[in-house]
Every structure is written in structure tokens, then in C-alpha cells.
């Protein structure tokens, strides 16, 4: 089974908001975020996938998710792409 670390973005007016997460089914997870059934932070917005990485183990995915969440410099490079 593959695991994915993803960054999704939502633009409201001129401000871009991002969210980082991990999952084993990216299509289902993005749909949950967009229908208001995902993480509480993501409710009420229309999200688009901005960045995706694949991992073989859940542990690797969780470690990478944590790194991206804490690393604002990395997230800002994604925003500017």
C-alpha cells in the first residue's frame, strides 16, 4: 500500500491558505476536504491539490508530513510555483 503526503490550497480574495496531510487514498481524501467532512480546519473552502509525494510506509509519510507542516520556508516555495 502506498501513502501520500499532500499540500492543498484554497484562495479566498487574494490570500492563499494551505493544508498539509497524509493519506493512502488521495482522491477520496480531497473529496472529503471539499465536501466538509475532512479536517475541521478545511471545512467551508474549495481545495485544490498543490503538491504530492509518495511513500511506501505510513511512518515515512507521517515524518514527511510533520516536516512540511513545520517548515514554512518549504511551504512558501510550493505557494510560489
C-alpha positions in Angstrom: 0.0 0.0 0.0 1.2 3.5 -0.9 0.9 6.5 1.3 0.8 10.1 0.1 1.8 13.4 1.7 -0.1 16.3 0.1 -0.4 20.0 0.2 -3.8 21.5 -0.7 -4.5 25.2 -1.2 -7.6 27.4 -1.1 -7.6 31.0 -2.3 -10.0 33.5 -0.6 -9.8 37.0 -2.0 -6.0 37.3 -2.5 -4.9 35.2 0.4 -3.8 31.6 -0.2 -4.3 29.1 2.7 -2.6 25.8 2.7 -3.1 22.5 4.5 -0.7 19.5 4.8 -1.8 16.0 5.4 -1.2 12.3 4.6 -3.5 9.5 3.3 -3.5 6.2 1.4 -6.3 7.4 -1.0 -5.7 10.9 -2.3 -8.8 11.2 -4.4 -11.1 10.2 -1.5 -9.3 12.5 0.9 -9.5 15.6 -1.4 -13.2 14.8 -1.9 -13.7 14.7 1.9 -12.0 18.1 2.3 -14.2 19.7 -0.4 -17.4 18.3 1.0 -16.8 19.5 4.5 -16.1 16.0 6.0 -12.3 16.3 6.2 -10.3 18.0 8.9 -12.1 20.7 10.8 -9.7 23.4 9.5 -10.5 22.6 5.9 -14.3 23.0 6.1 -16.0 25.7 4.1 -13.4 26.1 1.4 -12.8 24.8 -2.1 -9.4 23.0 -2.1 -7.1 22.2 -4.9 -4.1 19.8 -4.8 -0.8 21.7 -5.0 1.8 19.2 -4.1 2.1 15.4 -3.7 4.7 12.9 -2.6 4.5 9.0 -2.5 5.9 6.8 0.3 6.0 3.1 0.9 5.3 3.2 4.6 2.9 5.1 6.9 5.8 6.0 9.2 7.7 7.7 6.3 4.6 9.6 5.3 3.9 10.9 8.8 7.5 12.0 9.3 7.5 13.9 6.0 4.1 15.4 6.8 5.4 16.7 10.1 8.5 18.2 8.4 6.4 20.0 5.8 3.9 21.3 8.4 6.7 22.8 10.5 8.8 24.1 7.6 7.2 27.4 6.4 10.1 28.1 4.0 9.3 24.8 2.2 5.5 25.6 2.1 6.2 29.1 0.7 8.2 27.6 -2.2 5.2 25.5 -3.1 2.9 28.6 -3.0 5.1 30.4 -5.4 5.2 27.6 -8.0 
